[in-house]
Amino acid sequence: MAGTPHPSPGSACKELVQRLDRAVGSDGTESVCRSIKKVLVDCLDRSDDLLARELLEPSSDGYARRLLHKDPGGRYSAVVMVWGPGQGTPLHDHAGRWCVEGVYKGRIRVTSYQVTSPPAGDLYRFSSQSREVAGRGEAGMLIPPHEFHTIDNPFEEPAATLHIYSGELTSCHVFVPTTDGQYRRERRELSYS
C-alpha cells in the first residue's frame, strides 16, 4: 500500500494540518471528533485552494482514495476521496476507528445503518437509519459502534471529501447482501489511488 502523502498547494493545507494537530489533543473521542468537525467545517467552506488540483481528479475505476497527510505520531490520517457521478461505496465500517468526514466540492449522499440483531458469525442484519445529502463545508462524525454506512454520488458533478481517521485506515469490513436479507461481512484491504 502506497502511503506517501500527495503534495499540498501551500499555506491553507499547512494551516489545516496545524489545526488538526491541535484538535486531536482534546480529551476523549467525542471531544476530538467535535473539534475536528469544527476545523473541517471552517476550512472546507472558506478555502478554494486547500487541496491540490491533482488530488481532485476523478478515477474511472471507482472512487479515488488519496492520502493527504499522515500524522508522524500515528494519531490521525487525512484522506481525500473523489467521487465521480454514480460512484460510491458498499455498506462498510471503519474497523473500529472514529472518522470525521467533510465535503470540499460538490455533494454526496450518506446513508447510515444500524445492526438490528446480534451477528451470527459473519452474517449481519441491518436497517437503514438515515439518508442525508451533504454539500460543501458540511461534515459528520462516525464513532464506533455507530460506523456502518454507505457514501455515494448520485449527482452529475464530481464531488470531493476529506476524511480524518483515528490513525491510518488500511482495512475495513464491507457487508455483502445475501439472498435472505442478511449481509455477509468481508475484510477489505484499502489502498490509495
C-alpha positions as CSV (number, residue, x, y, z in Angstrom):
1,M,0.0,0.0,0.0
2,A,1.5,3.3,-1.1
3,G,1.5,5.7,1.9
4,T,3.3,8.7,0.5
5,P,1.2,11.9,1.0
6,H,0.3,13.9,-2.1
7,P,1.7,17.4,-2.4
8,S,-0.3,20.2,-0.9
9,P,-0.9,23.6,-2.5
10,G,0.5,25.6,0.4
11,S,-0.5,27.6,3.3
12,A,-4.2,26.6,3.5
13,C,-3.3,22.9,3.7
14,K,-0.5,23.6,6.3
15,E,-3.0,25.6,8.4
16,L,-5.4,22.6,8.2
17,V,-2.7,20.2,9.4
18,Q,-1.7,22.5,12.3
19,R,-5.4,22.9,13.4
20,L,-5.9,19.1,13.1
21,D,-2.8,18.6,15.3
22,R,-4.3,20.8,18.0
23,A,-7.8,19.2,17.6
24,V,-6.5,15.6,18.2
25,G,-5.0,16.8,21.5
26,S,-8.5,17.1,23.0
27,D,-9.6,14.6,25.7
28,G,-12.0,11.8,24.8
29,T,-13.1,10.5,21.4
30,E,-16.3,12.6,21.1
31,S,-14.5,15.8,22.1
32,V,-11.7,15.0,19.5
33,C,-14.3,14.4,16.8
34,R,-16.3,17.6,17.6
35,S,-13.0,19.6,17.5
36,I,-12.1,18.1,14.1
37,K,-15.6,18.6,12.7
38,K,-15.3,22.3,13.6
39,V,-11.9,22.5,11.9
40,L,-13.3,20.8,8.7
41,V,-16.4,22.9,8.5
42,D,-14.3,26.1,8.8
43,C,-11.5,25.1,6.4
44,L,-13.6,23.3,3.8
45,D,-16.1,26.1,3.4
46,R,-13.7,29.0,3.1
47,S,-10.7,27.8,1.2
48,D,-10.7,27.2,-2.5
49,D,-7.0,26.3,-2.5
50,L,-7.0,23.8,0.3
51,L,-6.4,20.8,-1.9
52,A,-4.1,20.5,-4.8
53,R,-5.7,20.1,-8.2
54,E,-4.2,16.6,-8.8
55,L,-6.0,15.4,-5.6
56,L,-9.4,16.3,-7.1
57,E,-9.3,14.3,-10.3
58,P,-12.0,11.5,-10.5
59,S,-10.9,8.0,-11.4
60,S,-12.8,5.9,-14.0
61,D,-12.1,2.7,-11.9
62,G,-14.3,3.8,-8.9
63,Y,-14.0,6.5,-6.3
64,A,-10.4,7.7,-5.7
65,R,-8.8,7.5,-2.3
66,R,-5.6,9.7,-1.8
67,L,-3.5,10.2,1.3
68,L,-3.2,13.9,2.1
69,H,-1.4,13.7,5.5
70,K,-0.4,11.1,8.0
71,D,0.4,12.3,11.5
72,P,4.0,11.2,12.4
73,G,2.8,10.2,15.8
74,G,0.0,8.0,14.3
75,R,-2.8,9.9,15.9
76,Y,-4.7,10.5,12.7
77,S,-4.6,10.5,8.9
78,A,-6.2,12.8,6.4
79,V,-7.5,11.1,3.2
80,V,-9.1,12.9,0.2
81,M,-11.8,10.9,-1.7
82,V,-13.1,11.9,-5.1
83,W,-16.5,10.6,-6.3
84,G,-17.4,10.6,-10.0
85,P,-21.1,10.7,-10.9
86,G,-22.6,7.3,-9.9
87,Q,-19.6,6.2,-7.8
88,G,-20.0,5.0,-4.2
89,T,-19.1,2.5,-1.5
90,P,-20.7,-0.7,-0.4
91,L,-22.1,-0.8,3.1
92,H,-19.0,-0.8,5.3
93,D,-17.5,0.0,8.7
94,H,-14.2,1.7,9.7
95,A,-12.8,-1.3,11.6
96,G,-13.5,0.3,14.9
97,R,-11.9,3.7,14.1
98,W,-13.6,7.0,14.5
99,C,-13.8,9.3,11.4
100,V,-14.9,12.8,10.6
101,E,-15.9,13.3,7.0
102,G,-16.4,16.7,5.3
103,V,-17.4,17.8,1.8
104,Y,-14.9,20.0,-0.1
105,K,-16.5,20.0,-3.5
106,G,-19.9,19.0,-4.9
107,R,-22.4,16.9,-3.0
108,I,-22.5,13.4,-1.6
109,R,-25.2,11.2,-0.1
110,V,-24.5,9.3,3.1
111,T,-26.8,6.5,4.3
112,S,-26.3,5.3,7.9
113,Y,-27.2,1.8,9.1
114,Q,-27.7,0.1,12.4
115,V,-27.3,-3.6,13.3
116,T,-30.7,-4.9,14.1
117,S,-29.8,-8.2,15.8
118,P,-26.7,-9.9,17.1
119,P,-24.5,-11.2,14.3
120,A,-24.5,-14.9,13.5
121,G,-20.8,-15.4,12.8
122,D,-20.1,-13.2,9.7
123,L,-23.8,-12.7,8.9
124,Y,-25.5,-9.4,9.9
125,R,-28.9,-7.8,9.7
126,F,-29.1,-4.0,9.2
127,S,-31.8,-1.4,8.9
128,S,-31.3,2.0,7.2
129,Q,-31.4,4.7,9.9
130,S,-30.9,8.0,7.9
131,R,-30.0,9.3,4.5
132,E,-28.6,12.7,4.1
133,V,-27.2,14.8,1.3
134,A,-24.2,16.9,2.3
135,G,-22.6,19.8,0.3
136,R,-19.5,21.9,0.6
137,G,-18.5,22.8,4.1
138,E,-20.7,20.2,5.8
139,A,-19.2,17.5,8.0
140,G,-20.3,14.5,10.0
141,M,-18.8,12.1,12.6
142,L,-18.7,8.3,12.8
143,I,-17.9,7.0,16.2
144,P,-18.0,3.2,16.8
145,P,-20.3,1.4,17.2
146,H,-22.2,3.9,15.0
147,E,-20.0,3.5,12.0
148,F,-22.0,1.5,9.4
149,H,-22.7,3.5,6.3
150,T,-22.5,4.0,2.5
151,I,-21.4,7.1,0.6
152,D,-22.3,7.7,-3.0
153,N,-22.5,10.5,-5.5
154,P,-25.9,10.3,-7.4
155,F,-25.3,13.7,-8.9
156,E,-24.0,14.8,-12.3
157,E,-20.9,16.6,-11.0
158,P,-17.9,15.1,-9.3
159,A,-17.5,15.5,-5.5
160,A,-14.5,15.6,-3.2
161,T,-14.5,14.8,0.5
162,L,-11.9,14.9,3.2
163,H,-11.8,12.1,5.8
164,I,-9.9,12.3,9.1
165,Y,-9.4,8.9,10.7
166,S,-8.0,7.9,14.1
167,G,-4.8,6.5,12.7
168,E,-4.4,5.1,9.2
169,L,-7.3,3.1,7.9
170,T,-5.7,0.3,5.9
171,S,-8.6,-2.1,6.0
172,C,-12.3,-2.2,6.8
173,H,-15.2,-4.6,6.6
174,V,-17.7,-4.5,3.7
175,F,-21.1,-6.1,4.1
176,V,-22.3,-8.0,1.0
177,P,-26.1,-8.6,0.7
178,T,-27.2,-12.3,0.7
179,T,-30.3,-13.7,-0.8
180,D,-32.1,-13.9,2.5
181,G,-31.9,-10.2,3.5
182,Q,-28.7,-10.6,5.6
183,Y,-25.2,-9.2,4.9
184,R,-22.0,-11.2,4.9
185,R,-19.0,-9.4,6.5
186,E,-15.8,-9.5,4.4
187,R,-12.5,-7.9,5.2
188,R,-11.3,-5.5,2.6
189,E,-7.7,-4.1,2.3
190,L,-7.6,-0.5,1.4
191,S,-5.1,1.3,-0.9
192,Y,-4.5,4.8,-2.3
193,S,-5.0,5.9,-5.8
